[in-house]
Amino acid sequence: MDPQKLRYAKTHEWASREGDVCTVGLTQFAVDQLTDVIYIELPDVREPTNAGDTFGEIESVKSVNDLYAPVSGEVQAVNDSLDADPSLVSKDPYGQGWLVKIKLDEGATLDHLLTFEQYKKQIASEEH
């Protein structure tokens, strides 16, 4: 996926909409901060999500962090490949390392999420 065409949560998840389904993953910035990812806990299919609420956890050798839903809806699919190889999130965060697919609530948009340019400004202010 082209990072410039995605939308971003302030909590470093990206969202890509195709019809009424939104693919969600972690940004390159987030995985760079985590370093070596060793475990990912994802929700069950059909579990409801609310924008801003946690839907799972990601564990690295450094820390355990919550994953936040950038959109409201219902989990339609989870990336089962991450069970066997959680490092896919680090190796290919915008491709094979996607986390979940969420069927958006009726009328939901991505307008509340940051554009690529807005997200770039946010991470520039967070870098040490």
MOJO-V919859 format. One record per pair of residues at least 24 apart in sequence whose ideal C-beta (glycine too) atoms are under 10 Angstrom apart, sorted by the first residue. I is the first residue (numbers start at 1). J is the second residue. Records with the same first field share a line. If there is no record, write none. Layout:
I = J + J
//
This chain:
1 = 25 + 92 + 93 + 94 + 95 + 98
2 = 94 + 116
3 = 27 + 28 + 93 + 94 + 116 + 119 + 120
4 = 115 + 116 + 117 + 120
5 = 115 + 116
6 = 70 + 94 + 110 + 113 + 114 + 115 + 116 + 119
7 = 70 + 71 + 109 + 110 + 111 + 112 + 113 + 114 + 115 + 116 + 118 + 119
8 = 70 + 110 + 113 + 114 + 115 + 116 + 118 + 119 + 120 + 122 + 123
9 = 51 + 52 + 68 + 69 + 70 + 71 + 110 + 112 + 113 + 114 + 119
10 = 52 + 68 + 70 + 113 + 114 + 118 + 119 + 122 + 126
11 = 52 + 54 + 65 + 66 + 67 + 68 + 69 + 70
12 = 65 + 67 + 68 + 70 + 93 + 119 + 122 + 123 + 126
13 = 55 + 67 + 68 + 69 + 70 + 71 + 99 + 100 + 113
14 = 70 + 93 + 94 + 98 + 99 + 113 + 114 + 116 + 119
15 = 51 + 69 + 70 + 71 + 102 + 104 + 110 + 113 + 114
16 = 94 + 98 + 101 + 110
17 = 71 + 102 + 104 + 108 + 109 + 110 + 113
18 = 101
19 = 103 + 104
20 = 73 + 76 + 102 + 103 + 104 + 105 + 106 + 108
21 = 73 + 76 + 77 + 101 + 102 + 103 + 104
22 = 49 + 69 + 70 + 71 + 72 + 73 + 76 + 100 + 101 + 102 + 103 + 104 + 108 + 110 + 113
23 = 76 + 77 + 79 + 94 + 98 + 99 + 100 + 101 + 102
24 = 49 + 55 + 67 + 68 + 69 + 70 + 71 + 75 + 79 + 98 + 99 + 100 + 101 + 102
25 = 67 + 70 + 79 + 89 + 92 + 93 + 94 + 95 + 96 + 97 + 98 + 99 + 100
26 = 58 + 65 + 67 + 89 + 90 + 93 + 94 + 97 + 98 + 99
27 = 93 + 94 + 119 + 123
28 = 90 + 92 + 93 + 94 + 97 + 123
29 = 93 + 119 + 120 + 122 + 123 + 124 + 126 + 127
30 = 58 + 65 + 67 + 89 + 90 + 93 + 123
31 = 58 + 60 + 87 + 89 + 90 + 91 + 92 + 93 + 97
32 = 90 + 93 + 123 + 127
33 = 60 + 62 + 63 + 65 + 123 + 126 + 127 + 128
34 = 58 + 59 + 60 + 61 + 62 + 63 + 64 + 65 + 89 + 90
35 = 60 + 61 + 62 + 63 + 90
36 = 60 + 61 + 62 + 86 + 87 + 90
37 = 61 + 62 + 82 + 85 + 86 + 87 + 88 + 89 + 90 + 91 + 93 + 97
38 = 62 + 64 + 86 + 87
39 = 64 + 82 + 83 + 86
40 = 67 + 78 + 79 + 82 + 83 + 85 + 86 + 87 + 88 + 89 + 97 + 99
41 = 66 + 67 + 82 + 83 + 86
42 = 67 + 75 + 77 + 78 + 79 + 80 + 82 + 83 + 99 + 100
43 = 67 + 69 + 74 + 75 + 78 + 99 + 100 + 102
44 = 75 + 78
45 = 74 + 75 + 76 + 77 + 78 + 100 + 101
46 = 74 + 75 + 76 + 103
47 = 74 + 75 + 78 + 100 + 102
48 = 72 + 73 + 74 + 75 + 102 + 105
49 = 73 + 74 + 75 + 100 + 102 + 103 + 104 + 105
50 = 105
51 = 102 + 105 + 108 + 110 + 112 + 113
52 = 112
55 = 99 + 100 + 102
56 = 99 + 100
58 = 82 + 86 + 89 + 99
59 = 86
60 = 86 + 89 + 90
67 = 99 + 100
69 = 99 + 100 + 102
70 = 102 + 110 + 112 + 113 + 114
71 = 102 + 103 + 104 + 105 + 108 + 109 + 110 + 112 + 113
72 = 102 + 104 + 105 + 108
73 = 100 + 101 + 102 + 103 + 104 + 105 + 106 + 108
74 = 101 + 102 + 103 + 104 + 105
75 = 99 + 100 + 101 + 102 + 103
76 = 100 + 101 + 102 + 103 + 104
77 = 101 + 102 + 103
//
